Amino acid sequence: MSDLQFFGHIIDNEEVESLGGERFDAWNPWTREVWAQAADGMAADADRAVASARRAFDEGPWPRLGRVERGKAIHRLADLMEARADDLAWMDSTNMAKPFEQAKHDVARSVWNFRFFADHQRDHCGETFPMDSGHHTYSEFGPAGVVAAISPWNFPLMMASWKIAPAIAWGNTCIIKPSEDTPASVTLLGRLAAEAGFPPGVLNVLNGHGAPAGSSLTGDDRVDRVTFTGSSTTGKLVMASAATHLAPVSLELGGKGANIIFEDADLENAVYWAVEAIFRNAGQICLAGSRLFIHRSIADEFMRRFVAAAEALTIGDPFDPSTRFSSLASKRHFDKVASYVESARALGGTVLTGGVADDGTWVVRPTIVTDLALDAAPYCEEIFGPVCVVNVFDTEAEVVHLANDTRYGLNAMLFTENLSRAHRVASALRAGTVWVNCFFIRDLRTPFGGVGDSGVGREGGNFSREFFTEPKAVVMQIDRKG
Ligand code: TXE
């Protein structure tokens, strides 16, 4: 018997092996060792998970529980997550080399996702309009049914909670399939949901690979909604699969975020956020500020400070409290990012700092590249690693054009002390989120999502309500005519 930890599927509140006993290894990318195993879901396991969620929705208490009781159950789950916060964070740090302090921060945000939607569904459950025609009309937001949620490995718990929380809060039942790179924390979440007293089948966890586990969920006609975060390429497959049974999709895909530093920016603040935007989580963030545009008049000074700040990041063991930056999440991902650094050099780019660590680890150091052509692959494509490509600009119109010249449109950042310019440029940028003088700050009431290859639809607050419910209009006669 192996003494590795095991993460099964959670179906009907029971932790189970795959029906055929299939398992896969979970790696610790910092030590480059296998530290756990997880059940590898096949089509038959997906079938079982969907059947359970379907039963829980059609016959179980959850959709009929009432908003207050449902909210209380979700707060109980949030309480348990808080009690096990260090374990959840430990799992994400072990599973993808996220610095432990950052993992703890992600757990806190995950807890808040649950608390927010537990309350939001109670407080935003309808609207009424008296009509001049002598009628009264109101809207109802009933649950949509069974939700299939597919999440990535870069924020294993947080991305999953971002999908699960609104789905279950609005009365749906849910099957979450975490990434095969990071099965641990979401499985623990499933165990905690059972402990919190969720009825069986409300939150099922299906571990396994994109195919067959993920694709079996998206193509199942008993699934009513599909919410996915991952690559643009896989997003297209997910959408096509959901289209076979007309299930609405919400897709949060890749990005190539522009970060614009105007000549009047508060430089200290701008450097701080530029570092966070591309080197936090080793750049494995869809929202990363991976294309940096600096006004020519401050370029030398900004770059001097930016390179120094990048080189000052302590690289190491994710559990060392001084670590700000660690290895990439998997060997596969390390190879991908390393090949982009190589191609940046081959295409004439100047690597000002960083590059592959070359010590056998899966570390790519904080990397800053200049002199790339605007059509070079490392400049245009999502690298999803700690690689920042830099350009200078002269005018506002020029930089807006450069920033928008991408097939992605998830987010952008701009740094200026000029109020009018801040609003003008924020409005002109083609992106789902624009941060002014900051990064990564989020209010759950606002829309989140992207344009172009960055996704389809928005989630957050009432945007999540629209997606996870079947809104209905009821019209009632008040004054009898004639
Ligand atoms: O993504 P995938 P991968 C980007 C990033 C990264 C690249 C590849 O550029 O380098 O994608 O990463 C599941 N049907 N992002 O391969 O394949 C899969 O099991 C249903 C950006 O990890 O998109 C996992 O759970 N599901 C991103 C999830 O999809 C399928 C975050 C994401 O995997 C499936 C992650 C299928 N056919 C990567 N194939 C972001 N937007 O934040 C795979 N999956």
Boltz pocket constraint, residues with backbone or C-beta under 6 A from the ligand:
constraints:
  - pocket:
      binder: B
      contacts: [[A, 150], [A, 151], [A, 152], [A, 153], [A, 154], [A, 177], [A, 178], [A, 179], [A, 180], [A, 208], [A, 209], [A, 210], [A, 211], [A, 213], [A, 214], [A, 215], [A, 218], [A, 229], [A, 230], [A, 231], [A, 232], [A, 234], [A, 235], [A, 237], [A, 238], [A, 252], [A, 253], [A, 254], [A, 255], [A, 285], [A, 286], [A, 333], [A, 336], [A, 382], [A, 383], [A, 384]]
      max_distance: 6.0
